[in-house]
């Protein structure tokens, strides 16, 4: 990373990844100071060539990294990979089960040449009956009940981003940080794993707990029994939508005063959250009639003054003009590719008063191949020969 200096400065990471989960883990390391080398096949990482929504994966999740193109299936490529691993602090991989072992880069093999190596394997499943299955984000959302809880009854629906891939990569990052702390004490590396299925199962923990406590079948969030009386969006005078969350009696009191509704405040059926939940069939239509009398901006103003949680119901692109994100520097004009700029979010982590730095664009395939191989001790003639042989 070429920007700020963080606690991970000086750590060398070698990354064998594709798609989202592995690159997210590497992005957190790279944007917090680590020197991350992404190893790609000579033709480039296949994620580079995805279309549709997938076209954004590579440029967003591979910022601040170096790119080394290398054919791992050749003996010369394998030798170079071992040199990289020998000098690395951390290895990240999210290839299909068994791939790294077939390439001679499994943990049992590489830990012999680098006992201090922290090896992070990101897979669909942890150890167990399913561990050799292939999985993807949407597969485990369906399998783990997240799609059921997100959708309508009899219509499961995935959430609107790669939530499990991203979170699974973050759990890998957390595991690496823990292993680094342990290595300071023991001097030894560690094999750690993060997975998609167990991540979504953890997400379901609150629902599983509810099912045990209530001893009743779960229903999707779209038709759930609400915990709070007002926790939904309302239509406004100017045809916008505003979400309002009233989760305490103090919220309710301030809300009623902000909108001049003493009749709501004095109504015995609305005196407590429990009573308001019981009387939602009366309360919600009354609130709908109230909110539609005001513009969205006026509702924002009154809710903010009353310190009542509220939100505009946005589309993702609305964030590009968000005042908070722009003024804080969290969202800024950054390179998407070498020659394409756009507003992008930084890593949602402040280190002291500084935000993690995603300032370098995802590298062109093989951009750093020569410099990395030179650092590994290869002469120009050797590098040229590898290039002629198609190894790099």
Number of C-alpha atoms within 10 A of each C-alpha: 23 14 14 15 16 17 10 16 16 13 16 21 26 25 26 21 24 23 21 24 31 30 28 26 29 34 23 26 26 29 31 26 23 25 24 27 24 25 25 22 19 17 14 17 19 12 17 18 11 13 10 6 8 13 13 14 20 23 18 20 24 30 27 28 29 27 24 27 24 25 21 22 13 14 12 16 19 18 12 19 19 18 15 21 23 17 17 21 22 25 24 26 25 25 18 15 17 10 13 18 13 10 14 16 18 16 21 11 13 18 20 11 14 18 15 20 27 26 27 26 25 27 29 27 22 18 10 7 8 12 15 15 11 13 17 17 23 20 15 23 26 17 14 20 19 24 20 22 25 20 18 15 14 8 11 17 18 20 16 7 11 16 18 25 29 20 20 28 30 20 20 26 22 15 20 25 15 13 22 22 12 14 16 10 9 10 12 16 21 21 16 17 21 26 25 30 27 18 23 23 18 13 16 16 11 10 17 14 11 14 13 10 9 10 9 9 8 15 16 19 15 13 12 10 12 14 11 16 24 21 15 15 18 21 19 21 15 12 11 16 20 21 16 19 18 20 16 14 15 14 16 24 19 19 23 17 14 19 15 11 13 12 10 19 18 12 9 11 18 22 15 16 19 15 13 21 20 15 14 19 10 13 17 17 10 12 14 14 13 16 20 18 14 16 18 21 14 14 23 20 14 17 21 15 12 19 14 21 16 20 16 17 13 11 7 7 8 10 16 15 11 11 10 11 15 16 10 10 13 19 21 18 13 18 20 22 17 13 7 9 13 13 16 18 18 19 16 10 15 13 11 8 7 12 18 24 24 28 20 21 22 21 21 15 20 21 13 18 18 19 12 17 18 14 10 13 10 14 13 12 9 13 17 13 13 16 15 10 11 15 21 23
